[in-house]
């Protein structure tokens, strides 16, 4: 059976901060506890196990039949510059 792995000590440390957290922090920790309970439930574990078994049987390759292509560093640099320029709402502040 598949197991959702998490560090129980980390969860205990997070729960020890509860008295110092505000309302939103406690809601986040409650959501985390609920999510961990959901992930460790039997139906979810069966689903994870089923997905793991099916992915082992049918190994998929994204670029099947294509040779591996290398990224051009100049193209990556241009994409980075365009992303930075597109982030400005109006004009860059000096």
C-alpha positions as CSV (number, residue, x, y, z in Angstrom):
1,X,0.0,0.0,0.0
2,X,1.3,3.5,-0.8
3,X,2.1,5.8,2.0
4,X,2.0,9.6,2.1
5,X,5.3,10.4,3.8
6,X,5.6,13.4,6.1
7,X,7.7,14.2,9.1
8,X,5.6,13.8,12.3
9,X,8.1,15.9,14.2
10,X,7.5,18.8,11.8
11,X,3.8,18.6,12.3
12,X,4.3,18.6,16.1
13,X,6.5,21.7,15.9
14,X,3.9,23.5,13.7
15,X,1.1,22.5,16.2
16,X,3.3,23.8,19.1
17,X,3.1,27.3,17.5
18,X,-0.7,27.3,17.7
19,X,-1.0,29.6,20.8
20,X,1.2,32.2,19.0
21,X,-0.6,32.2,15.7
22,X,-3.5,34.3,14.9
23,X,-6.9,33.2,13.5
24,X,-5.5,32.7,9.9
25,X,-2.5,30.7,11.1
26,X,-4.7,28.3,13.1
27,X,-7.0,27.9,10.1
28,X,-4.0,27.0,7.9
29,X,-2.9,24.4,10.5
30,X,-6.4,23.0,10.7
31,X,-6.4,22.8,6.9
32,X,-3.1,21.0,6.9
33,X,-4.3,18.5,9.5
34,X,-7.4,17.9,7.5
35,X,-5.4,17.4,4.3
36,X,-3.0,14.9,6.1
37,X,-6.0,13.0,7.4
38,X,-7.5,12.9,3.9
39,X,-4.3,11.8,2.3
40,X,-3.8,9.0,4.9
41,X,-7.4,7.7,4.4
42,X,-7.9,4.2,2.9
43,X,-9.6,5.3,-0.3
44,X,-6.9,7.8,-1.1
45,X,-4.2,5.3,-0.4
46,X,-5.8,2.8,-2.7
47,X,-6.0,5.5,-5.4
48,X,-2.3,6.4,-5.0
49,X,-1.4,2.7,-5.1
50,X,-3.5,2.2,-8.3
51,X,-1.9,5.2,-10.0
52,X,1.6,4.1,-9.0
53,X,1.0,0.6,-10.4
54,X,-0.5,1.9,-13.6
55,X,2.4,4.3,-14.2
56,X,4.9,1.5,-13.7
57,X,3.2,-0.6,-16.3
58,X,2.9,2.1,-18.9
59,X,6.1,4.2,-18.9
60,X,5.4,7.3,-20.9
61,X,8.0,9.3,-22.7
62,X,7.1,12.9,-23.5
63,X,9.3,13.2,-26.5
64,X,9.0,9.7,-27.9
65,X,11.1,9.2,-31.1
66,X,12.7,12.6,-30.9
67,X,16.3,13.3,-30.1
68,X,17.1,15.4,-27.0
69,X,17.3,19.1,-27.8
70,X,19.5,21.5,-25.9
71,X,18.3,24.9,-24.8
72,X,20.0,27.9,-26.4
73,X,21.3,30.1,-23.5
74,X,20.7,33.2,-25.6
75,X,17.0,32.3,-26.1
76,X,16.6,31.7,-22.4
77,X,18.2,35.1,-21.6
78,X,15.8,36.8,-24.0
79,X,12.8,35.0,-22.4
80,X,14.0,36.2,-19.0
81,X,14.3,39.8,-20.1
82,X,10.8,39.7,-21.7
83,X,9.4,38.3,-18.5
84,X,11.0,41.0,-16.4
85,X,9.8,43.7,-18.8
86,X,6.3,42.4,-18.8
87,X,6.2,42.6,-15.0
88,X,6.1,46.5,-15.1
89,X,2.6,47.8,-14.6
90,X,3.4,51.3,-15.9
91,X,6.9,52.4,-16.3
92,X,10.0,51.3,-14.3
93,X,10.7,53.5,-11.3
94,X,14.2,55.0,-11.2
